[in-house]
């Protein structure tokens, strides 16, 4: 395997007194699908913008495709494709006109551009709508067109910032299929931020969870899920969840116990053996149990352990820099 596709060391970004990114270390291998998760405002989008050369780091270093993002931004931009949360698509252009323009900006000759457009049309399933104005496209079609524009020049590395947010399940699955195909058949390295934990679990070889501007945990989805116990017992109570927590703490085989609103999450080495003692302990405290569920851990459980909150999909709310500070 060759040099790393993405390397970051001590990467930070400040906006005045606000430390949006507080020291990120990354090492993403060529051909890897790397997932980047975190609560709103944790620094996901700011990190992506630095790696894409749209924001200059305050300190630290980062290289993408072997080139320094601060000293060699043009070399980086030539080798990456980027599809950010808000696609900058001209509603008066047709899809074909947009892709032709993107091809010209990357120096493709006319014949090469037309051949590439044919490939991309089939790849992202836009069909005859490619000749319609973008203003008539659905949200899913705009997402797929933006992905096609990011792929015009056959990039080595693709940054996808929440690519399926707001899409219906069918459109989301189409994007998932395309991400898999790009990675498996073309070996494109993909750096994916997402607000869907299922998406990270299904697509990503490794996942980094960013909290307060730093990576709090990193590993394969299975490694991250194993860190909180073999099984998870979810109990939704009617009444004081804190009293329920106190009732089950100390039961043999029970690990961590977390409270969120009217729900307690219990990590257990052997969930099947722990269910009965948990139910008995709650009954002895006269805790009303609305429902009790036993399941294996998910990335949501990992997220809860690290942040104290369930993963809450929403709009990333990283710092909002002034234009002169944000752009080169």
KAJO-V508278 format. One record per residue. SS is DSSP state (a for helix, b for strand, c for the rest). PHI is phi in whole degrees, -180 to 180 (999 if undefined). NEAR is the number of other ideal C-beta (glycine too) atoms within 8 Angstrom. Layout:
# KAJO-V508278
SS;PHI;NEAR + SS;PHI;NEAR
This chain:
# KAJO-V508278
c;999;4 + c;-79;3 + c;-59;5 + c;-60;9 + c;-75;13 + b;-136;15 + b;-134;10 + b;-135;15 + b;-138;8 + b;60;10 + b;-73;17 + b;-132;14 + b;-149;15 + b;-111;9 + b;-121;9 + c;64;4 + c;-87;4 + b;-88;7 + b;-94;9 + b;-71;11 + b;-127;13 + b;-109;9 + b;132;10 + b;-99;16 + b;-116;9 + b;-137;12 + b;-149;8 + b;-106;12 + c;-79;9 + c;-58;10 + c;80;9 + c;-90;11 + b;-104;11 + b;-110;16 + b;-96;14 + b;-125;14 + b;-118;15 + b;174;9 + c;-69;10 + c;-58;8 + c;82;7 + c;-76;11 + c;116;16 + a;-61;14 + a;-67;12 + a;-63;13 + a;-62;15 + a;-61;14 + a;-63;10 + a;-68;16 + a;-66;13 + c;-90;13 + c;72;10 + c;-85;7 + c;-132;10 + c;-85;6 + c;-64;13 + c;-75;7 + b;-156;6 + b;85;12 + b;-133;11 + b;-152;16 + b;-129;12 + b;-129;14 + c;56;11 + c;88;5 + b;-122;10 + b;-70;9 + c;-69;15 + c;-88;9 + c;-95;5 + c;-132;9 + a;-62;10 + a;-65;6 + a;-64;9 + a;-64;15 + a;-62;9 + a;-69;8 + a;-106;11 + b;-119;14 + b;-116;11 + b;-135;9 + b;-125;14 + c;-87;9 + c;-59;8 + c;-107;4 + c;-70;9 + c;-88;3 + c;-111;10 + c;-79;6 + c;-64;7 + c;-88;6 + c;-79;11 + b;-87;10 + a;-59;15 + a;-65;9 + a;-63;8 + a;-63;14 + a;-67;17 + a;-63;10 + a;-62;9 + a;-61;11 + a;-63;14 + a;-65;9 + a;-63;6 + c;-95;9 + c;82;4 + c;-74;11 + c;-70;5 + a;-55;6 + a;-64;6 + a;-64;9 + a;-64;14 + a;-66;8 + a;-64;8 + a;-67;13 + a;-64;13 + a;-61;8 + a;-64;8 + a;-69;12 + a;-59;11 + a;-70;6 + a;-65;10 + a;-103;10 + c;59;7 + c;-92;11 + a;67;6 + a;-64;5 + a;-67;10 + a;-59;12 + a;-98;7 + c;-92;10 + b;-68;8 + a;-62;15 + a;-61;6 + a;-93;6 + c;-75;11 + c;-76;6 + a;-59;9 + a;-66;11 + a;-67;10 + a;-63;12 + a;-62;15 + a;-69;15 + a;-66;17 + a;-63;11 + a;-65;14 + a;-61;15 + a;-62;11 + a;-72;11 + a;-105;13 + c;-52;15 + c;-97;10 + c;53;5 + c;-68;11 + c;-74;8 + b;-140;15 + b;-122;15 + b;-100;13 + b;-119;12 + b;-101;12 + c;51;10 + c;-70;12 + c;-114;13 + c;-60;8 + c;83;4 + c;-86;11 + c;-73;6 + a;-56;6 + a;-66;7 + a;-64;14 + a;-62;12 + a;-65;8 + a;-64;11 + a;-65;14 + a;-59;12 + a;-61;8 + a;-69;12 + a;-61;14 + a;-61;9 + a;-64;10 + a;-60;12 + a;-76;13 + a;-77;7 + a;-90;6 + a;-103;7 + c;58;8 + c;-72;11 + b;-74;17 + b;-127;13 + b;-108;14 + b;-119;15 + b;-97;13 + c;-151;13 + c;-103;7 + c;-114;9 + a;-64;12 + a;-60;6 + a;-61;13 + a;-64;15 + a;-64;10 + a;-79;7 + a;-99;11 + c;-96;12 + c;-77;6 + b;-136;11 + b;-134;15 + b;-113;12 + b;-107;14 + b;-100;15 + b;-134;11 + c;55;6 + c;82;13 + b;-134;9 + b;-82;10 + b;-86;8 + b;-158;10 + b;-152;7 + b;163;9 + c;-69;8 + a;-53;11 + a;-67;6 + a;-62;8 + a;-66;13 + a;-70;13 + a;-68;8 + c;-69;9 + c;-105;12 + c;119;10 + c;-73;9 + b;-131;15 + b;-131;16 + b;-110;14 + b;-108;12 + b;-124;15 + b;-103;9 + b;-115;15 + b;-107;6 + c;133;8 + c;-82;7 + a;-69;13 + a;-66;7 + a;-65;10 + a;-63;16 + a;-59;12 + a;-63;8 + a;-68;11 + a;-99;15 + c;-64;8 + c;93;4 + c;-67;10 + c;-59;4 + c;92;9 + b;-91;14 + b;-97;9 + b;-74;8 + b;-131;12 + b;-118;10 + b;-114;11 + b;-142;11 + c;56;5 + c;-99;7 + b;-127;11 + b;-116;14 + b;-115;13 + b;-116;15 + b;-91;14 + b;-136;15 + c;-63;8 + c;-133;9 + a;-61;12 + a;-61;7 + a;-75;9 + a;-86;16 + a;-58;11 + a;-64;7 + a;-59;12 + a;-64;15 + a;-62;10 + a;-65;8 + a;-62;11 + a;-69;14 + a;-65;9 + a;-65;7 + c;-91;10 + c;59;5 + c;-81;12 + b;-78;7 + b;-100;12 + b;-80;7 + b;-159;6 + b;-137;11 + b;-131;7 + b;-111;10 + b;-154;9 + b;-79;7 + c;-66;13 + c;-124;11 + a;-64;14 + a;-63;9 + a;-67;13 + a;-62;15 + a;-61;15 + a;-62;14 + a;-63;11 + a;-79;10 + a;-115;9 + c;79;6 + c;-144;9 + c;-66;7 + c;-66;12 + c;-116;7 + c;-57;6 + c;-179;7 + c;-80;5 + c;-59;11 + c;-124;6 + c;-65;11 + c;-56;8 + c;-108;4 + c;-73;8 + c;-69;5 + a;-53;6 + a;-71;5 + a;-87;7 + a;-84;9 + c;-108;6 + c;-77;4
